[in-house]
Amino acid sequence: MTRCDDPVVLDQWYAVCSELELGEGLISTRLLGVDLDCVLGVDGSPSVRADGQVLPVRRRYGFVWTTMGSPAGDVFDIAEALEPDRRYVQCGWVTMRTSPGRVVENFLDMAHFPFVHSGILGGEANTEVAKYEWEVRRDVDEVWATNCRFFQPQVSAASDGAFAQLTYRVPAPYMVMLYRVSPSDPSRLDAIALFIQPIEEELCRAQPVMYLVDPVSEHTDLLQFEQVIFLQDRIIVENQRPLLLPLAPRDEFPTRADGSSVGYRRWLRAKGLRWGTVPSDSAAKREVRA
C-alpha cells in the first residue's frame, strides 16, 4: 500500500464521511493510501486530519469533503440539491476491491443493464444500446453523455417499464452523475450522484446519493431499490481484470456502446492521470511482445 503521488488525483475533492456518521463521533477512514481522522469540533464544525496535519474541509450535500492537494476549484455543483421539494436519499457506503475508475465506467455503461439488472434496468428482450452523443465540455472540464435512451422494466421504485431518457456527467475523475427524466414529472430530471472515495489504487468505497422528484414512494423503498442495483454492480466490478483502469487505447477494445467510456479514458489521459490506472509502460511492453 503506497501513498498517492499523482497531482491530478491529489488535487481533487473527495467525500470521506457523511455528516450523519460524523454526528456519532470520531470517524477513522483512509484516502489515497493515507489514514484520516474526521471529527466534529466543539463549535459543530468538522475537521479532517492526516499525519497530524489539518486538511481543507468542505460541507456539501450532507457529506464532509476534503483534499490532499490544491484543487483549482470547489466541490462540483449539483443544482438539484437546492430544490426543496426533492427527495434526498443517502444510500450508504459500499466498499469494492477495484479501482475508482472501474466504478465510474460501470456507472456509465448501459450495455450491462439487461444482464446484471435483469427485470429492473433492462431485460434480455431489449439489449441494444441506441446511438448517443458524448463530449468533453471544455468550459467546465467535464465529460457528458447525452441523448441516451434505454428500455427499463422498472425505471424507478414507483414506476413500470418504459424507455428511460438518460444523461451522464463526469464532473471529476472519480465522481459521476446520472440524470433521468422523472417518471413522476416528465418536465423535470431526477439526479443520482455517485461519490467515490479512493482508498488504495485497487480499493475504494462509493455511495449513491439521490435527488428525486417522487412524492409517493416510501423512503425505505427508494433506498432498497438503489441498494439492490448497486450491490449487483459490485459483483461485476470486482470481477473485472485488471482491477486498475487501462488507459492505453489498445489495452481494451470498445464497441459503439462504450462511447462514454472512450471519452472518459481520453479525458483522463489528457489530464496525465496515473494513479489507479494500468501503467503505460506495461501497455508498451505488451505491444512489443505482440
Order of alpha helices (4+ residues) and beta strands (2+ residues): alpha-beta-alpha-beta-beta-beta-beta-beta-beta-beta-beta-alpha-alpha-beta-beta-beta-beta-beta-beta-alpha-alpha-alpha
